[in-house]
Amino acid sequence: MTPKDIDLVQSSFAKVVPIREAAAELFYGRLFEIAPEVKPLFKGEMKEQGRKLMTTLGVVVNGLRDLQSIVPAAVALAVKHNDYGVKPAHYEVVGDALLWTLEQGLGPDFTPETKAAWTSAYGTLSGVMIAASTRSTKDMEPTV
């Protein structure tokens, strides 16, 4: 990620913060529409889940200038998601739902350049999380 990518992600996310509850609803609506098989992975009240999503996104977005500071949290989240039944393939549909949500929420401010910056940011973090979840799964496999 370039410094310009980080600027685009952070400035666009600042525009999402005032509509965070609606953005979370859009995100989960889209996620369950394109990947209905993930809906059973979500237990509990979805408004609370939406708050957690937006808080986590905020931490990640604000930490992009120092990726090493957010990698441990991303790894821990990946391990927790693994325990919930999240599979590596789910990260792609989550990314698709996130980009769609940003496009809906930002409208014309979601330029091709902004989309590319978010794609890069999500790819970087999801790559870390997929690697962590794969390691976590392998660590649990019995050795012969």
N, C-alpha and C positions, 0 to 999 in steps of 0.2 A: 504494500500500500504506500502510495506517495503522500507527502504532506497535503497536497491538494485534495486527494481522495478523502483524507481524514477531515479536512475542512468541510468538504461537501457533505459527508455523513453527519458530522456534528451540527452543521448549520441546518440541514434538513430535519434532523431529529428534533432540534429546538422548535421547529414549526409543528411537529407532531405532539409534543408534550401537552399543549393546551387541549388537544382532542384525544388524549391518551385512552380514555374509557371507550370512546367510539372506535378508536383504532384497534383496541384489543378485541372488541366485539366483531369488527370486520375481519380481523386476523383469524379468530377461531371459527367464524362462520365459513370463511374461505377454506381453511384447513380441513374442516369436517366435510365440506363439499367435494374437495379434490382427493381427499384421503379418508373416507369414512371409517376405514379400519383402525384409525388411530383414536377415534372418539372414546372407546372403552379404556384407554390408557389414562384418561383424565378423571380423577375422582374428586369429589368435592364441588364447591360452588365456583362457577365459572367467572363471576365478577372478581373474586379473590385471585383466581388463576390469572386473570387479565392484569390485575395490579402487580402480581409477581413478574409477569412477562415484561411489563413496561419498566418496572424497577430494574430488572436484570438488563434489559436493553440500555437503559440509562447508564448503568455502571460500565457496561462494555463500551458504549459509544464514548463516554467520558475518558475511558482508559486507553483509547486507541493510540495515543501518542507514546504510551509506554506499555507495549503489548506484554512484556514480561510481568507486569504487575497484575494483569488480568488472566494470564494463562492458568495459574493455580485454581482460580475460581471456576474457570471454564472446564478444567479437568474434573474438579469435584462435582460440578453440575452434570457432566457427562456420565460419571459413575452413578450418580443418583438416577439419572434418566435411564441408564442401563437397568437398574434395579426395578424401574417401573415398566420395563418391557420395550423401551425404545430401541429400534434397530438402526444400523447405519443408513439404510435406505430412507428412513423417515426424515433425515436431515435435508434431503433434496426437496421434499414436498413442503417442509417448514420454510425453507428458503423461498420457494415459489409463492407461498402464502404471504410471507413477509414482504416480498417485492410488490405483489399485487396490492397489499394493504397500503404500502407507502405510495403507490401510484394513485390509489383512490383518495387517500388523505391529503396528499400534496398537490394533486391535480397538475397544472402546467409547471409547477416548481419541480416536479419529478422529471427532470430532463434526462436525455440519454447519458450525459456525463454523470449525473447523480445516481442513476441506476447502475452504471458501471462501478462507481465507487462503493455503493452498497453491496453489489455482487462480490467485489473484491473483499470487503470487510467480512461479509458472511462466509465466503469461501475460506478465508483464513481461520476464522474462529470455529466453523463447523469442522474443518480439517483437523484442528487440534482436538475437538470433542470426539470425532469419529475415531481418531487414533487412540485416545484415552479409553473409550468404551471398548474398543477391540482388545486393547491390552488388558483391561479389567476382565473381560470375558475369558481371555486366554489364561489369565492368572487363576481363574476358578476351575479350569479344566484339569482333571487328574492327569498326572504324568505316568507313563508306563515304563 
